[in-house]
Amino acid sequence: MTDSKGVKRRGDDKRRRLMTAAADVLHRQGVERTTIADIAEAADVPVGNVYYYFKTKDELVQAALATHSEHFAALTAELDELPDPLERLKAMVGTWIDQRDVAARYGCPTGTLAAELDKRADGGIDLEAGEVIKLALNWAERQFRELGRPEPEPADLALTLISGYQGMSLMANALRDPEIMTREGSRLNRWLDALAADRPPAPGRSV
């Protein structure tokens, strides 16, 4: 007798492997240079089986974006365990610096994908890539708000931070220099420290 739960588990595992492989291969090769066969090979899934889960390459691109969203959600959930918003923000910068070699070779996974999709005439998926970047903006905005920055500063500061990351990833990739990530990450941390030093006093606290 067929174990339906076992079949489902194997199916879920293949789908997950394809999503992870899509995120990785599309980051390294770009959308136009990547084929469904490339993703199938990276996932160790027969090409013919891919179509059971994803009918087109665009669906695999969407799966890659979903994977990036999940990874970001998992990362921020871990960072949110830190007690202070400044610690969280600087820990986020630390993760960017830790990825300096990957950024120097391939750029930011979401940023490069968003830029490539934006050039397509049909549109649509590029907006989904933008939604992933908005997750980072929204998370950073919450941290600046918890840091006590008055409105409308949190949104502007979040844009500055995420733009800083995208910019240093782009330059590190363009120049193939991972140390750009280190230097610019340190500069962002100094900026964050300066903002925290200028943190408004909590209500009821004397200055």
C-alpha positions as CSV (number, residue, x, y, z in Angstrom):
1,M,0.0,0.0,0.0
2,T,1.3,3.5,-0.9
3,D,2.3,5.7,2.0
4,S,0.6,8.9,1.0
5,K,2.3,10.9,3.7
6,G,5.7,9.6,2.6
7,V,4.9,10.6,-1.0
8,K,3.8,14.1,0.1
9,R,7.0,14.5,2.2
10,R,9.1,13.6,-0.8
11,G,7.1,15.9,-3.0
12,D,7.5,18.8,-0.5
13,D,11.2,18.1,-0.2
14,K,11.7,18.3,-4.0
15,R,9.7,21.5,-4.2
16,R,11.8,23.0,-1.4
17,R,15.0,21.9,-3.1
18,L,13.9,23.5,-6.3
19,M,13.0,26.8,-4.6
20,T,16.4,26.9,-2.8
21,A,18.3,26.0,-6.0
22,A,16.3,28.6,-8.0
23,A,17.4,31.3,-5.5
24,D,21.0,30.2,-5.6
25,V,21.4,29.7,-9.4
26,L,19.5,32.8,-10.4
27,H,21.7,34.9,-8.1
28,R,24.9,33.4,-9.6
29,Q,23.8,33.3,-13.2
30,G,21.0,35.8,-13.6
31,V,17.5,35.2,-15.1
32,E,18.4,35.2,-18.8
33,R,21.3,32.9,-18.5
34,T,19.6,30.4,-16.3
35,T,17.5,27.5,-17.7
36,I,15.1,25.2,-16.0
37,A,17.6,22.4,-16.5
38,D,20.2,24.4,-14.6
39,I,17.9,24.7,-11.6
40,A,16.9,21.0,-11.8
41,E,20.5,19.9,-11.8
42,A,21.3,22.1,-8.8
43,A,18.3,20.7,-7.0
44,D,19.1,17.1,-8.0
45,V,15.7,16.8,-9.5
46,P,15.0,15.3,-12.9
47,V,14.1,18.0,-15.4
48,G,10.8,16.3,-16.2
49,N,9.8,16.4,-12.6
50,V,10.2,20.2,-12.3
51,Y,7.1,20.9,-14.3
52,Y,5.0,19.0,-11.8
53,Y,5.9,21.8,-9.3
54,F,6.6,24.8,-11.5
55,K,5.2,25.2,-15.0
56,T,7.5,28.0,-16.2
57,K,10.8,29.6,-15.5
58,D,8.9,32.7,-14.2
59,E,7.3,30.5,-11.6
60,L,10.8,29.5,-10.5
61,V,11.8,33.2,-10.3
62,Q,8.8,33.8,-8.1
63,A,9.8,30.8,-6.0
64,A,13.3,32.3,-5.7
65,L,11.8,35.6,-4.5
66,A,9.7,33.7,-1.9
67,T,12.8,31.9,-0.7
68,H,14.6,35.3,-0.2
69,S,11.6,36.5,1.7
70,E,11.6,33.4,3.9
71,H,15.4,33.8,4.6
72,F,14.9,37.4,5.5
73,A,12.0,36.6,7.8
74,A,14.1,34.0,9.6
75,L,17.0,36.3,9.9
76,T,15.0,39.2,11.3
77,A,13.2,36.9,13.7
78,E,16.6,35.9,15.1
79,L,17.8,39.5,15.3
80,D,14.6,40.6,17.0
81,E,15.6,38.5,19.9
82,L,18.3,41.1,20.7
83,P,17.2,43.5,23.4
84,D,18.1,46.8,21.7
85,P,17.3,48.2,18.3
86,L,20.8,49.5,17.8
87,E,22.1,46.0,18.4
88,R,19.7,44.6,15.9
89,L,20.6,47.2,13.2
90,K,24.3,46.7,13.7
91,A,23.9,42.9,13.7
92,M,22.1,43.3,10.3
93,V,25.1,45.2,9.0
94,G,27.3,42.5,10.3
95,T,25.5,39.9,8.2
96,W,26.1,42.0,5.1
97,I,29.8,42.2,5.9
98,D,29.9,38.5,6.5
99,Q,28.5,38.0,2.9
100,R,31.2,40.2,1.4
101,D,32.8,37.5,-0.8
102,V,29.4,36.5,-2.3
103,A,28.4,40.2,-2.8
104,A,31.7,40.9,-4.5
105,R,31.2,38.0,-7.0
106,Y,27.4,38.2,-7.5
107,G,26.0,41.3,-5.9
108,C,22.9,41.4,-3.6
109,P,20.6,38.5,-4.3
110,T,17.4,40.5,-4.3
111,G,18.8,43.8,-5.6
112,T,20.4,42.2,-8.7
113,L,17.3,40.2,-9.4
114,A,15.1,43.3,-9.1
115,A,17.4,45.2,-11.5
116,E,17.4,42.5,-14.1
117,L,13.6,41.9,-13.9
118,D,13.0,45.6,-14.3
119,K,14.5,45.5,-17.8
120,R,11.9,43.0,-19.0
121,A,9.2,44.4,-21.3
122,D,6.4,42.3,-19.8
123,G,6.8,43.5,-16.3
124,G,4.9,42.0,-13.3
125,I,7.6,40.0,-11.4
126,D,9.8,43.1,-11.0
127,L,7.1,44.4,-8.6
128,E,7.3,41.2,-6.6
129,A,11.1,41.7,-6.3
130,G,10.4,45.2,-5.0
131,E,8.1,43.8,-2.3
132,V,11.0,41.7,-1.0
133,I,13.1,44.9,-0.6
134,K,10.2,46.6,1.1
135,L,10.5,43.9,3.8
136,A,13.9,45.1,4.6
137,L,12.8,48.8,4.6
138,N,9.9,48.0,6.9
139,W,12.0,46.1,9.3
140,A,14.7,48.8,9.5
141,E,12.0,51.5,9.9
142,R,10.6,49.7,13.0
143,Q,14.1,49.6,14.5
144,F,14.6,53.3,14.0
145,R,11.2,54.0,15.5
146,E,12.2,51.9,18.5
147,L,15.4,53.8,18.7
148,G,13.2,56.8,19.5
149,R,13.7,58.7,16.2
150,P,10.8,61.1,15.7
151,E,8.5,60.9,12.7
152,P,9.0,61.0,9.8
153,E,12.7,60.1,10.4
154,P,12.4,56.3,10.7
155,A,11.3,55.8,7.1
156,D,14.0,58.1,5.8
157,L,16.7,56.5,7.9
158,A,15.6,53.0,6.8
159,L,15.9,54.1,3.2
160,T,19.4,55.5,3.8
161,L,20.4,52.2,5.5
162,I,19.1,49.9,2.8
163,S,20.3,52.1,0.1
164,G,23.7,52.0,1.7
165,Y,23.6,48.2,1.6
166,Q,22.5,48.1,-2.0
167,G,25.2,50.7,-3.0
168,M,28.1,48.9,-1.3
169,S,26.9,45.5,-2.8
170,L,26.8,47.1,-6.3
171,M,30.3,48.7,-5.9
172,A,31.8,45.5,-4.4
173,N,30.4,43.5,-7.3
174,A,31.4,46.0,-10.0
175,L,35.0,46.3,-8.7
176,R,35.2,42.6,-7.5
177,D,36.4,44.0,-4.1
178,P,34.9,42.4,-1.0
179,E,36.7,44.9,1.3
180,I,34.3,47.6,0.0
181,M,31.6,45.8,2.1
182,T,33.9,45.8,5.1
183,R,34.7,49.5,4.8
184,E,31.2,50.7,4.0
185,G,29.7,48.4,6.7
186,S,32.0,50.0,9.3
187,R,30.9,53.4,8.1
188,L,27.2,52.4,8.5
189,N,27.9,51.2,12.0
190,R,29.5,54.5,12.9
191,W,26.5,56.3,11.5
192,L,24.2,54.1,13.6
193,D,26.3,54.8,16.7
194,A,26.0,58.5,16.1
195,L,22.2,58.2,15.8
196,A,22.0,56.2,19.0
197,A,24.2,58.8,20.8
198,D,21.7,61.4,19.7
199,R,18.7,59.2,20.9
200,P,15.9,61.3,22.4
201,P,15.3,60.6,26.1
202,A,12.6,58.3,27.0
203,P,9.4,59.9,28.4
204,G,9.7,60.9,32.0
205,R,13.5,60.6,32.0
206,S,15.5,63.7,32.9
207,V,18.2,64.9,30.5
